[in-house]
Amino acid sequence: MERKWLRALGLMVAFFAVAASAYGGGTAPKRLSADPGVTATSVLLGGTTPLSGEAASGSATARGAEAYFKYVNSRGGVHRRSITYKYLDDGYDPGRTVQATRQLVQQDRVFAIFNSLGTAQNLAIRPYLNEVGVPHLFVASGASTWGREYRRYPWSLGFIPTYTAEGIIYGRQIARTKPRARIAVLYQDDEYGKDLVAGLKKGLGRKARQIVSQRSYDPTSTDVSSEIARLKASRADTLMIFAFGKFAIQAFVYVNKLGWRPQIFVNAVAASTTVLTLASEGGRNKRTEGAISLAFFKDPADPAWAKDPGFRLYRAVMRKYLPGENIKNGYFIAGMASAHAMVETLRKAGRNLTRRGVLAAVTRLDDRKNPFVLPGIRVRTSARDRFPLEQAQLERWQKGRWIRFGKLVSAPRG
């Protein structure tokens, strides 16, 4: 009898030892998932962004996302898990992006890569992440490849409307309102710029022959002054600025210095109020006036949103978690919009969080309540539709701010 009792006691001890190991006995992590980066109380996300270098302004997308995650954590997290977001500096250099991403996956053991910035940068890490089965979500790039090649790279997903779609919308607008335009194009020499140019030509249709000059620039170069001079020499009356950060600012400045007066279109990722304010040189550069771009996120510099619940939330998050930062910087709200989509994905994935569960969840989104996108825009995906945002609205720069005009338009995938 005593032996049976001792044997039973031993089995009980063994059982509770296993339970403690699995659910957090002592100081061991409380794991409910076999996948890295997940415990019963936390989930670790990783990403890269240019904290230094020429494109450092874009890091506000990562910082905005981090701030929103902190807000969500303060309200209990997702399924009682807090979200930690670790992002590393890649200097906007694809080689450094690869190194940093491998560190996040192999050393830091993140659950997923989220919101990494840049087209070339994400193209460099996509094969690796898909090979090892790490979710590569809400890429901060509008290259159409994220949705178009989902069968080959199922673990990768974009977020914003595609650059091809954006170019199509500009082309259609020019064909409709300026049918005799002579068009010049400045574009970044990578998939980002090339997608925009391809979309522009598609939107122009037969009027694509009215593109009289195209000049590309290397994103590692110092400036685009010579490219702008050559574009002006084409006698174009319409200029497409398909550039990022400082290059977009330089383009506006050089256009002004040369006394050129074209109608300017500037792509959305370079059209934050912060960028246009710098480009206007304190109001001295009038070439920004009347510039046209595309919006899908609420512009925090637009007073029309003052009483909007989504903007009030944005302002509250900024004040608590990014005090002293420029609340009018649109890159922050862009980061929060993608972070909201990530939170909804984690919720949909359920309590037993796995990488495959997240992949299933992110391909069946239907969110009409993202507080940071324009009213009427849905964040929607399916197993065969990997383009989360497919609507946008044109906007015009007037008197120091963007003013939207027209209705929401469909952003064709291209």
Beta strands, then each sheet from edge to edge (+ up, - down):
strand 1: 42-49
strand 2: 82-89
strand 3: 112-114
strand 4: 136-137
strand 5: 183-188
strand 6: 211-217
strand 7: 238-242
strand 8: 263-266
strand 9: 292-295
strand 10: 366-367
strand 11: 379-380
strand 12: 391-398
strand 13: 401-404
strand 14: 409-410
sheet 1: 2+ 1+ 3+ 4+
sheet 2: 6+ 5+ 7+ 8+
sheet 3: 9+ 12- 13+
sheet 4: 9+ 12- 14+
sheet 5: 10+ 11-
end
